[in-house]
Amino acid sequence: MTAVEPLRPLAGKRRYTRKQRRLMLIGAAGLVLALSAGLVLFALRDTIVFFYGPTEISEKGVTPGTRMRLGGLVEQGSVVRGPGQRVVFSITDSRTVIKVTYEGLLPDLFREGQGVVTEGVFQGGDQFRADSVLAKHDETYMPREVADTLKKQGHWQPGGAGGSAPPSKPGPQASP
């Protein structure tokens, strides 16, 4: 009778413990997740911006047909109402002007000299076709991105039209 020898691992092949295999699996999953997040951020690098100003569009050389958001101030005297609900107006950042065509109802707070963000398709040159128009919230609020762009351009009017809202909330009101 011969004794049965225990199985020996093959030479050069290492066996991992259950804990080591689990750690390798978690590490591989983390690597795949980090790689996919990096690829998504790389693909979205130009579209993460909330909006572009007129000067940024002209300097970047945006190709016609690109869908984007355009923000700035509605130029004084530029609003022209056409047949039906067609409206043509210009958006400026004090250096560059882009003409916007919009078909639809404008927000109640839409006015010349006020901050606005439009979403639509850049037509090329200085033409933009908007699908939606967002006007500023009230008389003291302007989106931070619009205000920052206007500050960069030297067209900021603190306190008045185009000023940003105070950071604090109003205090309690006295009861009658």
Salt bridges, closest charged atoms under 4 A:
GLU5 OE1 - ARG8 NH2 3.62
GLU59 OE2 - ARG95 NH2 2.90
GLU119 OE2 - ARG67 NH2 3.99
GLU119 OE1 - ARG69 NE 3.57
ASP131 OD2 - ARG67 NH1 2.63
ASP138 OD2 - HIS137 ND1 3.63
GLU139 OE2 - ARG111 NH1 3.92
